[in-house]
Amino acid sequence: MSRDFPRVVRLYGAAIGDVVLLGRDVSVPANPMIAWEVYPEVHVKCPDRPAMEALLDRFADQVVSIDGQSFEAVVVSALAASGRKLATAESCTGGLIATLITDVPGSSAVFRGGVIAYSDEVKAGVLGVPPEMLRDHGAVSGPVVEAMARSVRALAGADLAVAVSGVAGPGGGSPEKPVGTVWLAWDDRGLVESRVRVFEGGRDKVRRAAAFEAMDGVRRRCR
């Protein structure tokens, strides 16, 4: 076996069941591919190069790293390589995105700053979200997170910004916006996109999933 193996590949957005099924197809009993969940990622120990190549071929779009780098370190590296500076506006994640990014040594070169806009008053007063937008659409909505992203990018002098607002639970949900509903928006040099996700699990899982989804959007925009 090469001294480069076994190697752990990190995936985001892949179902662990699908990875396990692939492992059964490409592994040999004496030297299996092993997958486990480190929510919301899936980590896979590849015993040799053919196994890793099969994994990359099947899950290319979900591969975060093949060299043991953490998700957040990959995001910081991607920002640096693309020459972008990042800012964050967080509601339900309470600063978790900024914490993950700034845990990475050297992140000061790419991270401008963030605003924890937990209340509507801060969303309006600091980030300038129009009160009528909050009234008409609610804090957990596409228009609001798009406004948050635009504002924090301008406020921080960043190239790229991500904003998050959601219902982390255990209370606060509604039929229209159940617990786990999270709206995310990215402002990449003036191009603003948003989307909604509904994450399963308790409060900690929802917040962590939302932070990783936000970082994945940053990573993809830095390709």
C-alpha positions in Angstrom: 0.0 0.0 0.0 1.2 3.5 -0.8 2.3 5.5 2.2 -0.3 8.1 1.1 -3.0 5.7 2.1 -5.3 5.2 4.0 -6.6 8.7 3.5 -9.6 10.5 4.8 -11.8 12.3 2.3 -14.4 14.8 3.6 -17.7 15.2 1.9 -20.5 17.7 2.3 -24.0 17.2 0.8 -23.6 13.5 0.3 -25.9 10.9 2.0 -24.0 8.5 4.1 -26.1 5.6 2.9 -25.0 6.3 -0.7 -21.4 6.4 0.3 -21.7 3.1 2.2 -23.3 1.5 -0.9 -20.4 2.7 -3.0 -17.9 1.3 -0.4 -19.5 -2.1 -0.7 -19.0 -2.1 -4.4 -15.4 -1.0 -4.5 -13.9 -2.4 -1.3 -12.4 -5.8 -0.6 -13.2 -7.4 2.8 -9.6 -7.3 4.0 -9.2 -3.6 3.2 -12.6 -1.8 3.2 -13.7 1.7 2.6 -15.2 3.0 5.8 -17.6 5.9 6.0 -18.9 7.7 9.1 -20.9 10.9 9.8 -19.4 13.9 11.5 -22.6 16.0 11.1 -23.2 17.6 8.7 -20.2 16.1 6.9 -19.5 12.5 5.9 -15.9 11.3 6.3 -14.5 8.4 4.3 -11.4 6.4 5.0 -10.1 5.3 1.5 -7.7 2.3 1.8 -6.1 2.9 -1.6 -6.1 5.1 -4.6 -8.7 3.1 -6.7 -11.1 3.5 -3.8 -10.5 7.2 -3.5 -10.8 7.6 -7.3 -14.1 5.8 -7.3 -15.3 8.1 -4.5 -14.2 11.2 -6.3 -15.8 10.0 -9.5 -19.2 9.4 -7.8 -19.2 12.4 -5.4 -17.0 14.9 -7.1 -19.4 17.9 -6.4 -19.6 17.0 -2.7 -15.9 16.5 -2.0 -14.5 19.2 0.3 -11.0 17.9 1.0 -8.8 14.8 0.3 -5.9 15.8 2.5 -7.5 16.1 6.0 -8.2 19.8 5.8 -11.2 20.9 7.8 -14.2 22.4 6.0 -13.4 25.9 7.4 -9.7 25.7 6.5 -10.8 24.8 2.9 -13.1 27.8 2.9 -10.3 30.1 4.1 -7.9 28.7 1.5 -10.5 29.2 -1.2 -11.1 32.8 -0.2 -7.3 33.5 -0.3 -6.9 31.8 -3.7 -9.7 33.8 -5.2 -8.6 37.1 -3.7 -11.9 37.6 -1.8 -12.6 39.1 1.6 -15.6 37.7 3.5 -18.2 39.3 5.8 -21.0 37.6 7.7 -24.4 38.6 9.0 -25.9 36.0 11.3 -29.1 35.6 13.1 -30.0 32.0 14.1 -26.3 30.9 13.9 -25.3 33.5 16.5 -21.8 34.0 15.2 -21.0 30.3 14.6 -20.0 31.0 11.0 -17.5 33.7 12.0 -16.2 31.5 14.8 -15.5 28.6 12.5 -13.7 30.8 10.0 -11.7 32.7 12.6 -10.6 29.4 14.3 -8.4 28.9 11.2 -4.9 30.4 11.5 -4.4 33.1 8.9 -8.1 33.8 8.5 -7.4 37.5 9.3 -6.2 37.8 5.7 -9.6 37.0 4.3 -12.2 37.7 7.0 -13.3 41.4 7.4 -15.9 41.0 10.2 -19.4 40.1 11.0 -22.6 41.2 12.6 -24.8 39.1 14.9 -28.2 40.5 14.1 -30.3 38.3 16.4 -33.1 40.8 16.9 -35.2 42.6 14.3 -34.1 45.9 15.9 -30.4 45.1 15.1 -31.4 43.9 11.6 -33.0 47.2 11.0 -30.8 49.5 13.1 -27.4 48.2 12.3 -27.9 46.4 8.9 -30.5 48.8 7.6 -33.1 46.1 6.8 -36.3 48.2 6.1 -38.9 47.7 8.9 -41.6 47.2 6.4 -39.7 44.3 4.8 -39.4 42.7 8.2 -43.1 43.3 8.8 -44.3 42.0 5.4 -41.9 39.0 5.0 -40.7 38.2 8.4 -37.1 37.9 9.6 -36.8 34.4 8.2 -37.3 35.2 4.5 -35.4 35.7 1.3 -35.8 39.4 1.0 -34.5 39.9 4.6 -31.4 37.8 4.2 -30.6 39.3 0.9 -30.8 42.8 2.5 -28.6 41.6 5.3 -25.9 40.3 2.9 -25.9 43.5 0.9 -25.6 45.6 3.9 -22.8 43.7 5.7 -20.7 43.4 2.6 -20.9 47.2 2.2 -20.4 47.8 5.9 -17.3 45.6 6.1 -15.8 46.5 2.7 -15.9 42.9 1.7 -16.0 41.2 -1.7 -18.3 38.4 -0.5 -20.9 38.2 2.2 -23.2 35.6 3.6 -26.3 36.1 5.7 -28.4 33.6 7.6 -31.7 33.8 9.4 -33.8 30.8 10.5 -35.8 29.0 13.1 -33.4 26.9 15.1 -35.9 25.7 17.6 -37.1 24.1 19.7 -39.9 26.7 19.6 -40.8 29.5 17.2 -41.9 27.4 14.2 -45.1 27.7 12.2 -46.8 25.7 9.5 -45.3 28.1 6.9 -41.8 28.1 8.5 -41.3 25.0 10.6 -38.4 24.5 13.0 -35.3 23.9 10.9 -36.3 26.5 8.2 -33.2 28.6 7.3 -32.9 31.2 4.7 -29.3 32.0 3.4 -28.1 34.7 1.0 -24.7 35.4 -0.6 -23.6 38.7 -2.0 -20.7 38.1 -4.3 -19.5 41.5 -5.6 -23.0 42.6 -6.1 -24.5 39.4 -7.4 -27.0 38.3 -4.7 -28.5 34.9 -4.5 -30.6 33.3 -1.7 -32.2 30.0 -1.0 -34.1 28.2 1.8 -33.3 25.0 3.5 -35.2 22.9 6.1 -32.7 21.1 8.3 -33.7 18.2 10.6 -32.6 17.6 14.2 -32.4 19.7 17.3 -31.2 23.2 17.8 -27.5 22.5 17.7 -27.8 20.4 14.5 -29.8 23.0 12.8 -27.4 25.8 13.7 -24.4 23.7 12.6 -26.0 22.6 9.4 -26.9 26.2 8.6 -23.3 27.3 9.2 -21.9 24.6 6.9 -24.4 25.4 4.2 -23.3 29.1 4.4 -19.7 28.1 4.2 -20.3 25.8 1.3 -21.9 28.6 -0.6 -18.8 30.7 0.0 -16.5 27.8 -1.1 -18.4 27.3 -4.3 -18.3 30.9 -5.2 -14.5 31.0 -4.8 -13.8 28.3 -7.3 
